[in-house]
Amino acid sequence: MSSNKKYWKSVEELENGSIVEALRNNEFVEAIPTEEFLGNNDAMSSSTSRRDFLKYVGFSTAAATLAACEGPVNKSIPYVLQPEQIIPGVADYYATSVFDGFDFANLLVKTREGRPIKIDNNTIEGAKFSANARIHASILSLYDNMRLKEPKVEGKDSTWSAVDAKIKSSLSDAKANGGQVVLLTNTLASPSTEKLIAEFIALNSNAKHVIYDAVSSSEALDAFETVYGERALVDYDFSKASLIVSVGADFLGDWQGGGYDSGYTQGRIPKNGKMSRHIQMEANMTLSGAAADKRLAMSTANQKQALVHLYNVVTGSSVAVNLDAKFKSEVTKAAQQLKAAGSKGLLVSGIQDKNAQLLVLAINQVLASEAFTTSGARQIRKGSNEKVAQLVKDMKAGSVHTLIMSGVNPVYTLADSATFVEGLKKVKTSVSLTLKEDETALVSTIAAPVPHYLEAWGDLSLTKGTYSLTQPTIRPLFDTKQLQDVLMSLNGMSGAYYDYLKASSSAFVSGTSWNKVLHDGVTVGVSQSLFGGSADYTSAANALAQSKAAAGFELVLYTKTGMGDGQQANNPWLQEFPDPITRVSWDNYVTVSNADAKQLSLSNEIVANGGLNGSYATITTADGVKLENVPVIVQPGQAVGTIGLALGYGRKAALKEEMQVGLNAYPLYKGFNDVQSVTFEKAAGEHEFACVQGQKTLMGRGDIIKETTLEIFNTKDAEIWNEVPMVSLNHEEVKATSVDLWDSFDRSVGHHFNLSIDLNACTGCGACVIACHAENNVPVVGKSEVRRSRDMHWLRIDRYYSSEDTFEGDNERKENIAGLSDSLSTFNEMEKAGDNPQVSFQPVMCQHCNHAPCETVCPVAATSHSRQGQNHMAYNRCVGTRYCANNCPYKVRRFNWFLYNKNSEFDYHMNDDLGRMVLNPDVNVRSRGVMEKCSMCIQMTQATILNAKREGRLVVDGEFQTACSNACSNGAMKFGDVNDKESEVTKLSEDERMYHLLEHVGTKPNVIYHVKVRNT
């Protein structure tokens, strides 16, 4: 009953062709260019022994070290007056919060000698929003040399005084001539800024404020406003739900801003025999669908009918539905379970339709869902599709005199941006307050640079009843001004925005002090629930039931975990971040089901160098908008008749050439509707992807992912569902964990570190991957090198698909195998993809084996083991033999093929002094020719030990952290000292769900995993 089911890592592997089979047995997919450093064939035939060769290598390394002593001298300038708060070598942390109109979080910012170098989560009580991968990467965007450095007027360098005078003159002219003044911003969620805007409008009666969200939530906002009279979104508490039904809502992704994963995972870890159950109905395979216990792959048209059916069952209504017969039984079961769950049930939906969102409110009201509360509503989306459309009409009509834009880039993100540009030409004065000279700034009268959030003051009310402050962690790097400073100037106000912010904050910090809120980063007040919510739900259900299926293919637009809405397209960490589902980086693409791919002759294949290639396709909307040469990914789990495409790519302005990748899908985002009716056909040519999924394979070994069902977990002994592998010793079967190939050492003295990874809590979000990049100076290598299997990620999140639609079906088929011949044919068939496979995510890094195979084969002792359980790398001893990589069963070591720092061939922010400001001085910047891998953040563990020693105390549980465990807000990663018998990680190491990766190899890892349990 244990999970020995067959897994496949990519669609291409299913065919099991000769190329894939050959690549599986190659450590390096391309031949090592030995001729370049060992000479010609004559030299290769030398009788020099291996021992002599290593002596030579050792001598040449020493010679190179001596030669390096004559390298360039970098002079440093000492402080004349050293700031009291800065101690060289000691990090400072500042509490702050961020909201860029799309992403938001409560943060701690780590600074070294005045430089912000890393984002951490603020874990103080009340700080409920954690950093996702994009926010972790935003630290690098601070040091982007492509930022706008000074104001520009008509494309020419200017000054702020000239800009200020020109805007004031334009406002006076607009008032005199009766022209409209429009302030177009993203959602601000800032009480002080909204107050300044209100004062600006009071002084300019011809002015109005229009809020524009590039990726709209307008329909959900309209529904909430209709029912409760306030424009906001529900802040669901998933931890209070025992049954979650999601209809098209990727709540583990970017739905309603994201940030729900922490609450969700609290109910997903089995405790006392119970865990929440999750049913997902969706078209694209998403993070939420991957985590679900039951997933129904259906088009949005069917999702709408399913939602009406759920409404009928839960509320006792009888609205006629036209649901596809193959889904009706499962949707009925889900509806009955939801009704039975009552207050422990929760329904969410991402359908961009006001009627659908009204039904969501109605169903949760009838359930009296504890997870659904109108207190503390989210204020991170306020945009109105209707008002934005009206603005474009007014601009085209020539009635807008002055347009001031902040935090928006409509020339890139608006579907009909050509009409916007046409209208912009009729605007007398257009001002773009922007971080970069983006697409909109290039066609505006004035392009004015604003500071990065780490250089700025501000306040936020992300949810009603909470108040948080944004504070600068570094002086502004360029000649920038905040929107708030500009507004104060236009309002004729003197003084700095800091003083205005501090004065206006008094209404929100009652009961505490400004300094206390500034120190903590956030304060929580009292938020009253909204009552009286009601609407004509029956009419909404009838209207939704009348919706028709798309003609042709249904295109479902979405935002990728790495790129979001595209604001940080010039961030190389995010470009190289592999998508959790497809494992493709440096691209967006259209996802299509296997059935549709076969019908249209679309394919993916792994080629001779190990890279993934795919077909091209053309997408055409009903009104003739065409997107040509879109790369194709055949995606298991994609609903038949639907295709998916990510927004946020295809940008050109203010981007380095290497980052100008992908295609802009916003032109297809007609009417802010993420579902469009399109035609879809194959195009000529073949696209080269940078996909890491087929790389670093674990050589076909089993027991990588262990899974079971909640029923088996509750009714069977652990040895059944967490089977310990057996090996033969003296011709007897014994547990592999009882056999040692090496002598063991006493590790009970001092600290001994373990990292625990719970597969039930891991959602594949990737925050840990970016945090690891930031903490450990992991280099970016670019698309071409990733394609060659040369990515440098110290931490990867493997994504596995099961071969059957359900876990039970997988096990049943395996257990019914009869004989050798049957097993061969059955396992071969089980490698064929199900139309709707189950998905598992597994973070894999160096396992820090106590019996490490890498250590025994290193000829120069570059890698060794510590008493604390960490596998060390001495970079200046490594001579690049790569024997350790060959001998590592986990494939977690990375070889530095090139010098990625200060190298024009790899221009990813590390070629200029500004970009290098992000580097962590506690970690080496590695050079070419050495092996590197996860260090279990030894610099962090040693700093913790030294701090406690200096303070004369013991390290308390929870103090030890790694970058990945610190970034994981889901509780999937826990780090600590197993010699502390009361520590959480010790208890996790003794849990019956615990197992080691490839336990039968006998490496005794210090990374432990926990069996995944599904509530099927």
N, C-alpha and C positions, 0 to 999 in steps of 0.2 A: 504493500500500500504506500510505500515511500515514493517520492517523486523521481523515478528513473525515466520519465517520459522523454520522447525525442524532441530536441529543439533544433530550430534552424535560425540562422542569424540574418539571412537575406533571401529575397525572392530568387536571386540568381543561383544561390547554393542548392535550391531545390532540384534543379535539373542535374546537378552533380556531374557536370561536364568535365572533360579532361583537363581544362585549364584550371578550374576551381580545385580539382583533386591535386593537381601539381602544385598549385600555390599553397594549398593547405600544408604541404610537407616542406615548404621553403621558409626558413627563418627570415631571409631577406629576399623580397620579390625580384630585385634587380641584382645582377652579378656585381660583386664588390670590385671596384676598379683597382685591383692590386697592382696593375702595371704602372699606375701613376706614382706609386710610392715604393715599389720594389724593383723597378727597372724593367728591362726588356727580357726576352726569352732566355738569353744567355745568362743573365743574372739570376733568372728564376731557376736555372738548372744547377746553381751553385751547391756545393756540398756542405755549406754552412749549416751547423746544427741549430735546432730550436733554442738550445741553451745559449749558443753564441749570439743568436738573433736577439734574444731578450737582453743579453748583456749590452749589445749595441744600442738597443732601444733605451735602456737605462742610462747609458752614457750620453746619448743624444738629448735625452730629456734634461740631464744635468747641464749639458752645454747650453741648451736653449734657455735654461733658468739663469745661467750666468750672463748670457747675452742680453736677457731681459733687463738686467740691472742698468743697462745703458739706454733704456727706453725713455720716452718723453717725460719731462718733469711737469706736474700740474701744481701750480702754486695756490695756496689757500690764503684767504684774508681773515685774520682773527677779528672777533668783536672788539670794538673800542670800549663799548659799555655792554657787557653781556646781559641780555634780558633775564630777570630773575626766574621766570617761569620755564625757561629752556635750559635743560641740563643735557649736554652732549652725550649721546648714546642712550638716553632714556626717552621713551615714547610718552607723549601727552595725548589725552583723549578728550574730545569735545562732543557734547550731546547736541544733536541738531535733527532737523526733519527735512524731508525733500518731497516736493510735488512738482512735476514738470508738465502737468496737464494730462499725463498718461500713467506714469508710475509714481508711487508714493511709499514712504516708509519712515519709521523713527530710527535714528541712527546714532552710532558712536563713530567718530572719525579719528583714526589714528594718525598722529603727526610726528615727524622726526625732524628736529632742528628747523621747525617752522614750515615743513612741507607735509601736506596731507598725502599719505601713501596707501591707506587701506580703509575700507568701509567695514564696520562691524554692526551687528544688531544691538539696539538699545533694549535691554531686557528689564528695565525698571518697570514697576507696576504701572499700568496705564499705557505703556508703549506697546500697542498691540500689532503694529504692522511691521513686518520684517522685510529686509532687502531681498529682491529677486536677483537673477543673474545680471539684468541690465543695470540695476542700481549699483551692484558691486563693481561693474565695469565703468560706471560713470566717473570714478576717480581718474581714469585714464583720459576721459574726455576733457577734464580740467586742463590737461597739459597738451592739448591738441594744437599744433602750430598753425592749423588752418582756420583757427578762430578769427573773427573780425577784431582787429586790434585798435582801430580808431574810427570815428564817424566818417561817413562819405555822403556827399551831396552831389547828385547827378553823376555818380560814379567816380568823383574825384575826392581825394583826401580833404577833410575839413576839420573843424573844431566843434566842441560842444556848445560854445557860445554862439557860433554861427547857426548851429542846428536849433538851439533854443529860440533865437531871434526869428528864424524862418518859420518855425511852428507857430509861434505867437502871432506873427504877421498873418499867417494863413487862417488862424482862428478868428482874428479880427475881420479879415476879409469875408470869411464865411458868414459871420454874424451880420455884417453890413449888407450882404447880398442875399441873405436867406438860404444859404446853402447848408446841406446837412454835414454834421461832424459825427463821425462814427469811430468808436473805440472798439476794435475787433480783437478779442483775446481768447486764449484757451480758458478752460475752467480754472479759477484761481484758488478757491477754498481758503482765501486769506481775508479775515475780518478787517484788518487795517487797510488793505489794498481796496477792498470793496467800499470802504468808507471814503477813501480818497477819490474813487471813481464817482461816488454819489455827490461829493463836493464839486467835482469837475463838472458834472452834468447840471448841478444847481447854478453854477456860474455861466454855463453855456446852454441856454434853453434849446438850442438847435442841435444838441448832442445826444447821442444814445449809445448804449453799451450792448454789443452783440457778442454772445459767447459761442465759440465754435470748437467742437471736439472733432479732430481728424477722423477718429473711429467712433462713430456715434452710438450713444445709448438713449437717443431721444425718445424712442417709442416707450421704453420702460419708464423714463422720466415723465412722459405725458400721462401714462397710466397711473403712476403713483400720485401725480399732481391732481388728476381727476378724482381719485378716491380720497386722498388725505389733504389736498389743498396746498401742498408744498412740493417744490421741485427738488427731489432727492431720490436716492435709491435705498432699498432695504439692505441693512447690514446683517446678513444671515449668520447665525451661530451654529455651524455644522456639528459642533461637539455635542449638541443637545438632541440630535436626531438619531434614531435607531434605524430608520429607513429613509433613504435619499433617492428620489426619482428626479432625474435631470432630463429635460427635453431640449436638446440642442444647446446646453449651457456648459462650456468648458470652464467650470469654476476652479479647476486646478491650474488653469492657464490665465488668460487675460479678461475673462468675463467679468464685467462690472468692476474692472480695475484689478482683479485678482486679490490675493491676500487671504484666501479662505482655506488654504491647504493645512495650516497649523491646526485649526479647529477640526477639520475633516479627519486628520490622521489620529487625533485623540480617540476617536471612536473606532479606528480601524485596527488597533492592536488588541488582540483577544485578551480579555481580562475576565476572570471568573466564568469562563466558558461563553462569554458574550462578546460580540462585536457588531458594529453597524452593517447594514446591507445597502448596497449601492446599485441602482439600475440606471443605465445610461442609454438614451436614444439619440443618435446623431448620424450625420452623413460622413464627415471627415473623421479619421482616427485621431483622437486628441489625448492629452494627458489624462483627462477625466475618464474617457472611454477605456484607456489602458488600465486604469485603477479599478474599474467597475467589476462587480461580481457577475453582473449580467449586462451584456451590451447588445443593443439592437441597431444594426446598421440600416438606417432608413433615410429617405430624402426629406427635405424640409416640408414638402407638401404632405407627406405621410405623418411627419411630426405634428403638424397643425391638426390633422384629423385625430391623431393619438391624444393630443392635449384636450380636445373637445370630448373624446371618449372618457378620459380621466375625470373631466368635469362632471360628466353625466353620472358616473358611478359614485363619485365621492359626494356629490350634492343631491343625487336622486333626480337629476333632470333627464330629459329625453330628447335632446337635440339630435337630429338626424346626422350621421357621420358617414363618410365615404372612405373608410380606412381599408387599406390593402388587406385581403383575407389572410395572407401569410403572417401578418403582425397582430391580428385581432386577438388571438388567444393569449399571447404574451402580454399585450397591453392590458387586457382584462385582468390577468393575474396581478400585474403591477398595481392596477387601480384598486383591486380588492385588498391587497396587502397595505396599500397606502391608507385606505379607509380604516382598516383594522388597527394600524399603528396609531391613529388618532393624533394626540398632541406630540407624539414622538416621531411623527412623519413629517416630511418636508418635500415640497415640489419647487423646482427652479426651472427656468427656461430662458434660452438665449434667442428665441425667435424674435426678429425685428418686426413686430407687429403689435400695435397698441391693444388690439383685441386679445391677442395671446397673453400679453402681460397682465391684462385685467383678469383673465381666467386664473393666472398664477396667484394673484392676490385673493381671488374668491376662494380657491381651493384651500389655501393656507389659513384663511379666516375660518372656514368650516371645520378644518382639522384642529383649529386652535393650536397650531404648531408652536412649540416652545422655541424652535430655532428661528422662527419668523417674528421679528419684533419691530415696531415702528419707532421705538426710542433709539437714539443714537444712529439715525439714518445717515447714510454716506452722502458726503457733499463733494465728491471728487468728479462728478459729471453733472454739468448744468446746461450743456449745449442744446440748441433748438434748431432742428433741420429747417423748419418753416422760416425762422428769422434769418438764417444764413441765406436761404434761397431768395428771400425778399431783398436782402442787402445786395446780392448780385444783380437783381433786376433794377434796383435803384442806381447802382453804379453804371449799368449799361444805359440807363435813361439819362445819365449825366446830372443827377440830382445830389450826388455825394461830392461835396467840395473838399473835405479833408478826411483822410482815412489814416488812423493811427493803429498799427498792428503790433501785438506783442505775444510771443509764444506760439505763433501760428505760421504755417507755410502753405497757404491755400494754392499757390501756383503749382506746387507739387502734389498736395493731398486732395484737392477738389477734383471730382470726376470730370466736370466740364471746366477745367482750368483755363481753356482758351477763351471762354466767355468772361471769366474773371479778369484775365489779362486785358481783354478788349475794354471792359468797364474801367479797369485801373488807368488806362490811358486817358479816360475822360475825367478822372479825379484830379483836381488842381494840385493838391499836395498829398503824397502818400508817404507814410513813415513806417519803416519796419524796424522795430526794436528786436534785435536778434543776436544769438550767440555766434552765428556764422553768416557769412555772405551767401545765403542760400538762394533757392530759385526765386522766392518772393522778393528778397532784398535786392536782387540784381535788376528787377524791373520797377523798383520803388524810387521815388524822388530822393528820399533820405534813408540810408542804411545806418542805424545807430547800434553800436555794440553794447550788449548787456553782460553783466558778470555771470559766471557759473554759480550754481547754488552754494558751492563751498567758499565763494568769495562774498556772499551777500547776506544781508539781514532780511528777516521776514517772519511772518506768523502764519499758522495754518489751523483750520478747524476741519480735519478730515472727516470726522463724524460729529454729529451734534453732541454737545456736552464735553468734547475734548478740545484742548488748546495746546498747541506746541509751537516752539520757536525754532527758527532757522538762524544760525549764527555763522559768521565767516570764520574759516579756519586758516586762512592765508590772506595776505593783502592782495587786492586786485592785480592781476598780472599785466593787464592792458588798460587803455584809457576807456573805461566802461562806466555806464550809469544804469541804475535799476529803473524799471518802469515807475516805481514809487517816487524816486527822485525827480523824474521827468514830470510826473503829475503834480508834485508839490511846486515845482517851478511854474508850471502852467497855471496853477491855482494861486500864484502870487504869494506863496508861503515861504518864509525864511527858515533857516535851521536845517538840520540833517534829518533824514528819514528815521535814523535810530531814535532820535528824541520823540518823533511823532509816534513811532511804534511803541516805545516804552509808555507813553502817555495813554495811548488807546488800549493798551493791554490791560489797564486797570479794571476794565469791565469784565475781564475773563479770568483774572488771577486772584479774585477775591478769596480770602481765607489763606492765602499764601503770599509769598513775595516774588518780585521780578527776579531776583538773584536765584531763588530756589527753582523757579521754572526754567531759568537759563541753565542752571546746573543740571537739572534732571532731564530737560529737553521737552517735557510734556507734563500737563496737569489735567486731571479729570474732574469735571463738575457733575452736575445733575442734569440729565436730559429727560424731559417729559415725553411720554408716549403720545402719539397722535391717535385721536379717536374719531368715531363717527364715519369711518370709512365705508362707503357703499357706492355702487354704480349699477348701471343696467347690464348686469353680467349675462343675462339670457340673450340680449341683443348681440352682445360681443361674441357669445358662443355661436349663435346663428350666423353671424357675419364671417367668423373664422371658418366655420364648416363649409361655407360657399367658396373658399379659396380653391383655385385650380392648380394642377400640377404644371410644371414648367414644360414648355414646348422644346423638344430637343434635350440637351443636357442641362442639368442644374449646376451652376457654378456657385460654390460656397467659399467666400473670401474670409480669411482669418489672419491673425497676427502670430508670427512665430515667436517661440520662447526667447530666442536670441535677439531678434531685431525689433520686435514690437511695432510701433507705428513708423519707424524709420528715422527718429530724431538722432539716433547715435550711429548712423550708417558709416561714419568715418572712424568708428572704434574697432580696431583690429581684433581685440579680445572677443568681441561679439561676432565679428565676421567669421572667425575661426572656430567659434563654439559650435559643436555638432548638434543639429536638431535632435531632441530626445527621441522622436519617433522614427524619422528616416535616417538619422545619423549622417546627414549631408551638411557640409559647411560651405561657405562662400557662394551661396546660390539660393534663389527661390525657384519653384518648379510647380508644375501642375501634377496633382496626385490623381490617379485613376485606378479603378478596380481591375482585378485580373481579368474578369469576364469582358469588360469593355475594352481592355487593352488588346485581348486576343481578337476581338471583333474588328478593331481598327488597325491591327498589325503593329501595335506599339510594344516596345520591349526595353528591358534593361539587361545588360550583360557585363560580366567581369572579363576584362581583356588580359592579354599576356603579361602586362606589367602590374597587374593586381588592381588597376583602376576600374571604376564603374562608369560605363557609358550608357546613354539612353537616347531614345528617339526625340524628335521635335514635334510640336503640334501647333496648330493655329486656333485661337479662340476668337469667336465673333459674336457680339451681343445682338439682340433683336433690332437695335437701332443703328447697327452697322459699325460700331467701334470694334476695331480688330487689334489683337495682340498676336504678333507673329513670332515664330521660332521660340516657343516656350518649351523648356526642357521637361521631359516626362519622367515621373517616378511611379512605377507600378506599386500601389500601396495596399497591402492586405488590410481588410476591414473597411475600405472605402465603399460606401453604399453604391450599388449598381445604378447607373444612370446619373451619377453625380461626379463632379470633379472639384478639387480644392486648389486654391492658389493663395499664397501669402502676400500681404501688403508690406510696405516698408522698404522695398528694394528698388533698384533702377535709378537711384539718384546720381547726379553728375556734379552739381554745383558745390563748391567748397569741400570737395572730397579728393583725397589722393587717388591717383589713377588705379592703384591696386584695390581700392575699396569701391570702385565704380562697377559693381557686379549686379547681376540679376535684372529683372524687368519690373517696371512700374505697373502695378495692378490697380492703382487708384482710378485710372480712366474707366475701369469696369465697375466702379463702386457707384453706380447710378442711383440717385435719390437716397443716398446713404443706406442702401439696402445691401446687406452682405450676401444675399441670394439673388442670382441673375439667371435668366433663361438665355442659353448660348448654343451656338453650333460649335462642334469640336471635331477637328480632323487632323490627320497626320500630315506633317510637313517633311521636306527633304532634309537630310543631314543627320549628324549624330553629335550629341553633347557629351562633354567630358565632365564628370562630377568629381568632387573631392569628398568621398564617402569613407568613413572610418569603420563602418560596421563589419566589413569582411576582413579587416586587418587584426593583427594580434590575436588570432584565433587560438583557442585553448586546445587545439589539436584533437578535437573530437572526444575528449575525455568526458565522462558522465558526471552526474551529481554536482553540476555547477549551480543550478537553481534547484532548491528543494521546496516543494509545495505540498499542501494537503488541503482538505476541506474542513470547515468548522465542525461538521458532524463527526468526521474521523478523529479530529483533534480532541474532541470532547469524549469520545467513546472508546478510543484505542490507546494502547500504551505507546509511549514515545518511541520505543524501538521499532514500532511499525511504521510511523509516519516520519520519523527522523532516524532512519536506519544508519547504523555505524558500519562503514565498509569493512569487510573481512579480508585478511591476507593469510597466506600459508606460512606457518612457522613450525619447523620440524614435522612437516607433513600433517599439521593440524590447523584447522581454521581458527584464527584468533582475531580480535578486533585490531584494526590497523593502528588505532590510537595507543595500543599497549606495546607496540614494537618501536624501537629506536634504532636507527642506523648509525647514530653517533652517540658518544657519551654526553649525558646531560650535565649541566652545571647548576649549582645552587643559586637560584635567582630570588630567594626569599628575603635577601637583605637589600635595603634601599627601595627605590622605586622600580616598578616594572609596568610598562605601559601596554594597554590594550585599547583597540578601537572596535566598538560594537556597531554593526550595521543591521538594522531591522528592515527586511524586505517588505514588510507590511506598511511601513511608514514612508518608504522612499517613493516619491512621485515622479522622479526623473527630472525635476525642475532645473537642475544644473547650477544652482547658486554656489554649491561647493566647488565646482570646476573653476569658475571665475575667481572665487576667493583664493583658491590655491594659486592661480596665476599671479594675483596681486601680491600675496604674501611671499612667494618663492621666486619671483622674477622669472617666471616661465616664459620662454621666448615664443613669438609668433613666427611661423615659417612660411605662410602663404599657401595659396591653393595648389600650386604646382607641386610643392613638397609634400603637402598632405596627401595628394593623389599618389605620391610615391611611397606611401606608408611611413612618412618621416615626421608626423606630427609629434609635438613635444609635450603634450598634456601629461602631467604627472598623475592625474586622476581621470579615469574615463568612466562613463556610465553605460555599461553594455545593455542593450535592449534585446530581449529574446521573445520570439513568438512560439506558442505551442502549436502542435500540428493539428489538433482537433478544436472544434468550437468550444468544447467544455473540458474541464479537468477530468471529470468522471469518464467521459467518452475516451479520452486519451488513455487512462489507466485500464479501462475495460478492454480496449482493443489490444493493448500490450499483453494483458494477462491471459487473453484467449489465444495467444500464439501457441501453435502445436508443432514442435520439431524445428530443426535447423533451417530447412528449406523455407518453411513458412515464416520463420523469423526474418530471414533475409528479404523476402518479398514484402512482408508486412512493414518492417522498419523502412524499407525503401519507399513504400506508399505513404508512410507516416511523415516522410519529409515533404510531401506535397502540401501546399498551404491550404488551410481551411479558408472559407470566404470571410470568416469573422474570428480570427484567432485570439486567444488570450495573450496578454502581454505581461512581461516582468522586466523590471529595471534592476540592475545590480551594479552599484559603484565598485570599481576595482582599482586598487592602487598597490604599491609594494606591500606585501603581506608581512614584512619584517619577521621572517621565519626564524625561530630559535635554532632550527637545523637548516640553515639557508644553503641551497645548492650553489648559489652564486659565489658565496664566500670561499668555497673549497676549490674553485677552479681559477680564481684570479691569480695570475703569476706574480703580481707585484703588490699584493695585499692592499689594493685600493679600496676594496669593500670588506668590511668587518662588522662583527656584532658587538653590541654594548651590553653591559650588565642590566641596563634599563630596558632592554628588549628592542632597541632600535637598530636597524641595519644601516651602518654609516657608509658614506662615500667620501674618500679623500681625493678630491678632483686632481690635485697636483701630482698624485701618484699614478693616476689612471693613464695607461698608454693606448687605450682604445682597441684592445684585442676583441672585445665583445663576447668573450667566452661566457661571461655572466649572463648576457642576454640569451645566448643559446641554451644555457642551463636553467633558466628561470621557467618553471612550469606555468606561471601566471602571465607572462609576457607583459611586464610592467616597466621594463627598463627602456630608456630612450637614449639613442646615440646622437650626439651633436655632430651632424654632418658638416655644418658650416658655422662660421662666426656670425651670429644673428644680430649682434650689437655693433653699432657704428659701421654698418655694411650697407652700401647703397643698393645692393641686390635685394635687401630685405628692409624696405622702407616702411616700417610699421611703428612709427613714433620713437624709435630708438636711434635715429640718426642725428637728432638734434638735442641740444642741452635741455630744452624745455620738456621733451618727452621723457628723457632720462630722469627727470625729477621724481617720477613715480617709483623709482627703484627702492627696494627695501635694503638699507645698508647692512642689515644683519645677515643677509644671504648673498653668497657669491653670485656674480654674473658669469656663467660658465662660458668657456671658449670651445672652439671646435676640437673634435677628436677625443672627447671624454664622454663617459656614460653618466647619465643622471636619472634620478627617479625620486619618488616620494621619500622625504626624510622624516616623516611623522612630525614635521615642524619642530625639529630639535631646538631651534632658536627660541621657540615659544615655551617649551617645557623647561629649558634651562633658565630662562628669564623668570619663570614662576618660582622655581626652586631658589634662585638667588634673592628674589624679592622677599620670600618668606624667611630666608636665612638672615637677611639684613634686618627684618622686623622682629626676629627672635621668636618665631612661631612655626607651627606645622602647617603644611599645605592642606587646605580644606577641600573636601570633595566638590568637584565642579570647577575648581580653579584651573586645573590642567585642561588645556584646549589645543586643538589643531585648527588650522584655517578652515578645513571642511566641517568639522564638528561645530565650530563657532558660527558658520554660515547657515547650518541646517536648523531651520526653525520648526521642522516637522518632528524632531525627535528621532529621526532615522539613524543619526550618527551620534554616538556617545563615546567620549574619550576619558580615560582615567587610569588610575594606578590600581592594579589587581592585588598588590601587596597590602593595600588598605582594605581590609576585609569588610568594612562597612560602606565602601564606595558603591555607587550605582553600577559601574562597569563590572565590578566583581560579582554582583548579584546577576547581572545579565550574562556573565560568562558561565554561571551555574544554572541558567534557565534551561528547561528541557527542549526549548526550540533552538538552542544554540548549536551551530555546526561550523566546521572549518571548510574553506574552499579546497577541493581536491585532497580530502583528508587521507586518502589511501596512499598518497605520495610520501607522507611521513615528514613533512617539512616543519610541523609544529608552528603554525603562524600565530602572530600576535594580533591579527585582525580576525574578528569573529562575526559570523552572520547568523541571522535568525530565520527559521523556516517561514515561508510565506503561507498564510492561511487565507483561503477564500470562503466567503459566506455564500456559497452557491445554493 
